[in-house]
Amino acid sequence: MSPGTMPMAVESPANGGQEQTPVVSVRGLAKTFKRESGAMTAAVDDVSLDVAPGEFVVLLGPSGCGKTTLLRMLAGLEIPDSGSIEIRGRRVFDAAANANVPTEQRSISMVFQSYALWPHMTVAQNIAYPLRRSGRRISKQQIAHEVGRVLELVRIPDLAQQYPNQMSGGQQQRVALARALVSGSDLVLFDEPLSNVDAQVRERLRYELLDLQRELGFAAVYVTHDQAEAMGLANRIAVMGAGRIRQLASPREMYENPTSRYVANFVGVSNEISGTIATISGATATIETPVGSLQGRLEGTAAAGDEATLVWRPEHATVSREEPLDGARFSAEVETVLFAGAHNEVVIDVQGVRARAWMHVATPIESGARVWVALDPAYNRILVG
């Protein structure tokens, strides 16, 4: 995208799908680091992304995939090697034009993994800090009012005079969120903000964060390696790997229609059976595997004879002692049965490959049993490469 060109319009989930200028527009962003060995590695490699007003976009991936580096470049904390960044239609970085707007002039808010609270300041003083440093003329009364307002929003109004070391991790995280919200920015960046709190607190804060985001209408770019967190929060998820966005889609679309084995294995629980494509009819393909012929929806482009992988989810398998009368099925041995509350997770051996299937808790099954597994072609996905 050349300097001065406005980014494309995108649909905003907060405005009934109306097209608006993106809050964030990234084009061709790249960043390379030198390892201790002297080798160069691409932390972010030619990434382009738009974030709509009011949208919640989650950058999901394992450590080292580039998600935090991408977030820090949006914030101005890392300088890209190439590409451009626009925030609210304003060019804040352009490698070609040698333009880089400092962090404090980008009008964004950020919540860090480490909270980054000033230990010598009270909660109220920590939250007020962005207002005092904004360069705007804001009276003490206005600051006190805004601090009180966001303390109510994050449900800790009685902690205003506490110091960070006097609070739990969950309370500190609420303070960090309140500080990010106090300036009223319509863009908030989150760097794994819930990773330092326990599971129960993390789940509660996740719901509260989503409620606040919907109530206040800010756009969010959120980094996490936790797939459950991503699925629960996002309007769209960008799964990252080796510095690139491997798939960008809604949580449902990504779960039901992964476009690669990498995405399928990272989002949700998946099983794989390798084989060779026998026939293709429209969007459906038949794959010959060690356990027989299986059908599924073909993702991508392929031809008969290509090696491929059939991916299936545990909840889409039917496990029974009796062989089904028709349909694709195969025999397997039960290795382990794990009670998972709402269902039993059955670990099975499929021609030497371990797979998982879910069964109703009332269905009796034991380790060592021989069972039949039937897969519904409507839910199978055949991936090439």
C-alpha positions as CSV (number, residue, x, y, z in Angstrom):
1,M,0.0,0.0,0.0
2,S,1.6,3.3,-1.1
3,P,2.0,6.2,1.3
4,G,-1.2,8.2,1.6
5,T,-3.5,5.3,0.5
6,M,-6.3,4.7,2.9
7,P,-6.9,1.1,4.1
8,M,-9.9,-0.8,2.8
9,A,-13.2,-0.6,4.6
10,V,-14.1,-3.5,6.8
11,E,-17.3,-4.6,8.6
12,S,-17.6,-3.7,12.3
13,P,-19.2,-6.2,14.6
14,A,-20.1,-3.3,16.9
15,N,-22.0,-1.5,14.2
16,G,-24.3,-4.1,12.7
17,G,-21.8,-5.1,10.0
18,Q,-21.5,-1.5,8.5
19,E,-18.4,-0.9,6.6
20,Q,-16.0,1.5,8.4
21,T,-12.3,2.5,8.2
22,P,-10.3,0.0,10.2
23,V,-9.0,1.1,13.6
24,V,-5.8,-0.7,12.8
25,S,-4.5,-1.5,9.3
26,V,-1.2,-3.4,8.9
27,R,0.4,-4.0,5.5
28,G,3.5,-6.1,4.8
29,L,4.9,-5.9,8.3
30,A,8.2,-7.7,8.9
31,K,10.7,-7.9,11.7
32,T,13.9,-9.9,11.9
33,F,16.1,-10.6,14.9
34,K,19.6,-12.0,15.2
35,R,20.0,-15.1,17.4
36,E,22.9,-15.6,19.7
37,S,24.4,-18.0,17.0
38,G,24.4,-15.1,14.6
39,A,21.6,-16.5,12.5
40,M,18.8,-14.2,11.4
41,T,15.2,-15.3,12.1
42,A,12.0,-13.7,10.9
43,A,9.9,-13.0,14.0
44,V,7.2,-11.4,11.8
45,D,7.1,-12.1,8.1
46,D,5.0,-10.1,5.7
47,V,1.9,-9.8,7.9
48,S,-1.2,-7.8,6.8
49,L,-4.2,-7.3,9.0
50,D,-7.2,-5.1,9.5
51,V,-9.1,-4.6,12.8
52,A,-12.6,-3.1,12.6
53,P,-14.0,-0.6,15.2
54,G,-15.3,-2.6,18.2
55,E,-13.8,-5.8,17.0
56,F,-12.0,-8.3,19.2
57,V,-9.0,-9.9,17.4
58,V,-6.9,-12.5,19.1
59,L,-3.4,-13.3,18.0
60,L,-3.0,-17.0,18.9
61,G,0.0,-19.2,18.7
62,P,2.9,-20.9,20.6
63,S,5.9,-19.2,22.0
64,G,8.1,-17.8,19.3
65,C,5.4,-17.5,16.6
66,G,5.6,-13.7,16.4
67,K,2.4,-12.7,18.0
68,T,3.9,-10.6,20.8
69,T,6.4,-9.0,18.4
70,L,3.5,-8.0,16.1
71,L,1.6,-6.5,19.1
72,R,4.7,-4.5,20.2
73,M,5.1,-3.1,16.7
74,L,1.5,-1.9,16.8
75,A,2.3,-0.2,20.1
76,G,5.5,1.3,18.8
77,L,7.6,-0.6,21.2
78,E,9.4,-2.5,18.4
79,I,10.4,-0.9,15.1
80,P,9.5,-3.0,12.0
81,D,12.0,-3.6,9.3
82,S,9.4,-3.1,6.6
83,G,5.7,-2.5,6.0
84,S,3.3,0.1,7.3
85,I,0.8,0.6,10.2
86,E,-2.2,2.9,10.2
87,I,-4.3,3.6,13.3
88,R,-7.6,5.3,12.7
89,G,-6.5,6.1,9.1
90,R,-3.3,7.9,10.4
91,R,0.0,6.5,9.2
92,V,2.0,5.8,12.4
93,F,4.7,3.8,10.8
94,D,6.0,3.5,7.2
95,A,9.3,1.9,6.5
96,A,9.4,3.2,2.9
97,A,8.9,6.8,4.1
98,N,11.1,6.4,7.2
99,A,8.2,7.5,9.3
100,N,7.6,6.4,12.9
101,V,5.2,8.0,15.4
102,P,6.3,7.4,19.0
103,T,4.2,5.2,21.3
104,E,2.9,8.0,23.4
105,Q,1.5,9.8,20.3
106,R,-0.4,6.8,18.9
107,S,-3.4,7.2,21.2
108,I,-3.6,3.6,22.3
109,S,-3.8,1.8,25.6
110,M,-2.0,-1.4,26.5
111,V,-2.3,-4.1,29.2
112,F,0.9,-6.0,29.9
113,Q,1.4,-9.6,31.0
114,S,3.4,-8.3,34.0
115,Y,0.7,-5.6,34.9
116,A,3.5,-2.9,34.9
117,L,2.0,-1.1,37.9
118,W,4.1,1.5,39.8
119,P,4.7,-0.1,43.2
120,H,5.1,3.2,45.0
121,M,1.8,4.5,43.7
122,T,-1.7,3.7,45.0
123,V,-4.3,2.1,42.8
124,A,-5.9,5.5,42.1
125,Q,-2.5,7.1,41.3
126,N,-1.6,4.2,38.9
127,I,-4.9,4.6,37.1
128,A,-4.6,8.4,37.0
129,Y,-1.1,8.3,35.5
130,P,-2.1,8.2,31.8
131,L,-4.4,11.2,32.3
132,R,-1.7,13.2,34.0
133,R,0.8,12.4,31.2
134,S,-1.6,12.9,28.3
135,G,-0.7,16.5,27.7
136,R,-4.4,17.5,28.0
137,R,-5.5,20.0,30.6
138,I,-7.6,17.9,33.0
139,S,-8.6,19.2,36.4
140,K,-8.0,17.2,39.6
141,Q,-11.8,16.8,39.9
142,Q,-12.1,15.4,36.4
143,I,-9.2,13.0,37.0
144,A,-10.8,11.8,40.3
145,H,-14.1,11.3,38.5
146,E,-12.6,9.2,35.7
147,V,-10.6,7.1,38.1
148,G,-13.7,6.4,40.2
149,R,-15.6,5.6,37.0
150,V,-13.2,2.9,35.8
151,L,-12.8,1.5,39.3
152,E,-16.5,0.9,39.3
153,L,-16.3,-0.7,35.9
154,V,-13.7,-3.2,36.9
155,R,-15.4,-3.8,40.2
156,I,-12.7,-2.7,42.7
157,P,-14.0,0.8,43.9
158,D,-12.9,0.0,47.5
159,L,-9.2,-0.5,46.5
160,A,-8.4,3.0,45.4
161,Q,-5.9,3.7,48.2
162,Q,-4.3,0.3,48.2
163,Y,-0.8,-0.4,46.8
164,P,-0.1,-3.1,44.3
165,N,1.8,-5.3,46.7
166,Q,-1.3,-5.4,49.0
167,M,-3.5,-7.0,46.3
168,S,-3.9,-10.4,44.7
169,G,-2.9,-11.1,41.1
170,G,-6.5,-10.9,39.9
171,Q,-6.9,-7.5,41.6
172,Q,-3.7,-6.2,40.1
173,Q,-4.9,-7.3,36.7
174,R,-8.1,-5.3,37.2
175,V,-6.0,-2.2,38.1
176,A,-4.0,-2.7,34.9
177,L,-7.2,-2.9,32.9
178,A,-8.7,0.2,34.6
179,R,-5.5,2.1,33.7
180,A,-5.8,1.1,30.1
181,L,-9.5,2.1,30.0
182,V,-9.3,5.4,31.8
183,S,-8.1,7.4,28.7
184,G,-11.1,6.3,26.7
185,S,-9.1,5.0,23.8
186,D,-11.0,3.0,21.2
187,L,-8.0,0.6,20.8
188,V,-6.6,-1.5,23.6
189,L,-3.7,-3.9,23.1
190,F,-3.4,-6.9,25.5
191,D,-0.2,-8.9,25.9
192,E,-1.3,-12.2,27.6
193,P,-2.9,-10.3,30.4
194,L,-4.4,-13.3,32.2
195,S,-1.5,-15.7,32.2
196,N,-0.4,-14.8,35.7
197,V,-3.6,-15.5,37.5
198,D,-5.1,-18.9,38.5
199,A,-7.6,-20.7,36.3
200,Q,-10.7,-19.8,38.2
201,V,-9.8,-16.1,38.4
202,R,-8.7,-16.2,34.7
203,E,-12.1,-17.5,33.6
204,R,-14.0,-14.9,35.6
205,L,-11.8,-12.0,34.3
206,R,-12.3,-13.3,30.8
207,Y,-16.0,-12.9,31.0
208,E,-15.7,-9.5,32.7
209,L,-13.3,-8.3,30.0
210,L,-15.6,-9.3,27.2
211,D,-18.5,-7.5,29.0
212,L,-16.4,-4.3,29.3
213,Q,-15.3,-4.5,25.7
214,R,-18.9,-4.8,24.5
215,E,-20.1,-2.1,26.8
216,L,-17.4,0.4,25.9
217,G,-17.0,-0.6,22.3
218,F,-13.3,-0.4,22.0
219,A,-11.4,-2.5,19.5
220,A,-9.0,-5.1,21.0
221,V,-5.9,-6.9,19.8
222,Y,-5.2,-9.6,22.3
223,V,-2.2,-12.0,22.4
224,T,-2.5,-15.4,24.0
225,H,-1.3,-19.0,23.6
226,D,-4.4,-20.3,25.3
227,Q,-6.9,-21.6,22.7
228,A,-9.8,-21.7,25.1
229,E,-9.2,-18.0,25.9
230,A,-9.0,-17.2,22.2
231,M,-12.2,-19.1,21.3
232,G,-14.1,-17.4,24.2
233,L,-13.1,-13.8,23.5
234,A,-12.5,-13.4,19.8
235,N,-14.6,-12.1,16.9
236,R,-11.8,-13.4,14.8
237,I,-8.7,-15.4,15.6
238,A,-5.3,-15.0,13.8
239,V,-3.4,-18.2,14.3
240,M,0.3,-17.4,13.9
241,G,3.2,-19.7,13.1
242,A,6.8,-18.9,12.0
243,G,6.0,-15.2,11.9
244,R,3.0,-15.5,9.6
245,I,-0.8,-15.5,10.0
246,R,-1.6,-19.1,9.1
247,Q,-5.4,-18.6,9.2
248,L,-7.7,-15.7,10.1
249,A,-11.3,-16.5,10.8
250,S,-14.1,-16.6,13.3
251,P,-13.6,-19.1,16.1
252,R,-16.4,-21.4,14.7
253,E,-15.0,-21.2,11.1
254,M,-11.5,-22.0,12.3
255,Y,-12.6,-24.9,14.4
256,E,-14.9,-26.4,11.8
257,N,-12.8,-25.6,8.7
258,P,-9.1,-25.5,9.5
259,T,-7.1,-24.9,6.4
260,S,-3.9,-26.7,7.6
261,R,-2.8,-29.4,9.9
262,Y,-1.0,-26.7,11.9
263,V,-4.2,-24.9,12.6
264,A,-6.2,-28.0,13.2
265,N,-3.7,-29.2,15.8
266,F,-3.5,-25.9,17.5
267,V,-7.2,-25.0,17.7
268,G,-9.1,-27.7,19.6
269,V,-8.4,-31.4,19.8
270,S,-7.9,-33.2,16.5
271,N,-7.0,-36.6,15.2
272,E,-5.2,-37.5,12.0
273,I,-5.2,-40.4,9.6
274,S,-2.7,-40.2,6.7
275,G,-3.4,-41.6,3.2
276,T,-3.7,-40.9,-0.5
277,I,-6.5,-39.1,-2.3
278,A,-8.4,-41.6,-4.5
279,T,-11.2,-39.4,-5.9
280,I,-12.4,-35.8,-5.8
281,S,-16.0,-34.8,-6.5
282,G,-16.6,-31.1,-6.0
283,A,-15.6,-30.2,-2.4
284,T,-15.6,-33.8,-1.3
285,A,-12.7,-36.2,-1.6
286,T,-12.2,-39.9,-0.8
287,I,-8.9,-40.8,0.8
288,E,-7.4,-44.3,1.0
289,T,-5.9,-44.9,4.5
290,P,-4.5,-47.9,6.4
291,V,-8.0,-48.4,7.9
292,G,-9.9,-48.2,4.6
293,S,-11.6,-45.5,2.4
294,L,-12.8,-42.4,4.2
295,Q,-14.5,-39.3,2.9
296,G,-14.4,-35.7,3.9
297,R,-14.4,-32.1,2.8
298,L,-11.3,-31.2,0.8
299,E,-9.6,-28.0,2.0
300,G,-7.4,-26.4,-0.7
301,T,-6.4,-27.7,-4.1
302,A,-5.4,-31.3,-4.7
303,A,-5.4,-34.1,-7.3
304,A,-6.0,-37.9,-7.1
305,G,-2.8,-39.5,-6.0
306,D,-1.7,-36.7,-3.7
307,E,-0.7,-37.5,-0.1
308,A,-3.2,-36.0,2.3
309,T,-4.4,-36.2,5.9
310,L,-7.9,-36.7,7.2
311,V,-8.5,-34.7,10.3
312,W,-11.4,-35.4,12.7
313,R,-12.6,-34.1,16.0
314,P,-13.2,-36.4,19.0
315,E,-16.9,-35.4,19.3
316,H,-17.6,-36.4,15.7
317,A,-16.7,-40.0,16.2
318,T,-19.2,-42.7,17.1
319,V,-17.6,-45.5,19.2
320,S,-19.5,-48.8,19.6
321,R,-18.8,-52.5,20.4
322,E,-20.9,-53.7,17.5
323,E,-19.8,-53.1,13.9
324,P,-22.1,-50.5,12.2
325,L,-24.2,-51.9,9.3
326,D,-23.1,-49.3,6.8
327,G,-20.9,-46.2,6.4
328,A,-17.1,-45.7,6.8
329,R,-15.8,-47.4,10.0
330,F,-12.7,-49.0,11.3
331,S,-11.7,-51.2,14.2
332,A,-9.5,-49.9,17.1
333,E,-8.4,-50.9,20.5
334,V,-9.2,-48.9,23.6
335,E,-6.0,-47.8,25.4
336,T,-7.4,-45.7,28.2
337,V,-10.8,-44.3,29.3
338,L,-10.7,-40.9,31.0
339,F,-13.7,-39.4,32.9
340,A,-14.1,-35.8,31.7
341,G,-17.3,-34.9,33.5
342,A,-19.8,-34.4,30.7
343,H,-18.3,-37.2,28.7
344,N,-15.7,-40.0,28.7
345,E,-12.6,-39.4,26.7
346,V,-11.5,-42.7,25.0
347,V,-7.9,-43.0,23.9
348,I,-7.8,-45.5,21.1
349,D,-5.0,-47.2,19.0
350,V,-5.6,-46.8,15.3
351,Q,-3.0,-48.8,13.4
352,G,-0.3,-47.7,15.8
353,V,-1.5,-44.1,15.9
354,R,-3.1,-42.8,19.1
355,A,-6.5,-41.0,18.7
356,R,-9.2,-39.7,21.0
357,A,-12.9,-40.0,20.9
358,W,-15.7,-38.9,23.2
359,M,-18.4,-41.2,24.5
360,H,-21.4,-40.7,26.7
361,V,-20.5,-41.3,30.4
362,A,-23.3,-43.9,30.6
363,T,-21.8,-46.1,27.9
364,P,-19.7,-48.8,29.6
365,I,-16.2,-49.3,28.0
366,E,-12.9,-50.5,29.4
367,S,-9.2,-50.5,28.5
368,G,-8.2,-53.3,26.1
369,A,-11.7,-53.6,24.5
370,R,-12.0,-53.8,20.7
371,V,-14.4,-51.2,19.4
372,W,-15.7,-49.9,16.1
373,V,-15.2,-46.2,15.2
374,A,-17.5,-44.5,12.7
375,L,-16.8,-41.0,11.3
376,D,-19.3,-38.7,9.8
377,P,-18.0,-37.4,6.4
378,A,-19.7,-34.1,7.0
379,Y,-17.3,-33.3,9.7
380,N,-14.1,-34.8,8.3
381,R,-11.6,-32.4,6.8
382,I,-9.0,-33.6,4.2
383,L,-5.9,-31.4,4.3
384,V,-3.0,-31.5,1.8
385,G,0.6,-30.7,2.7
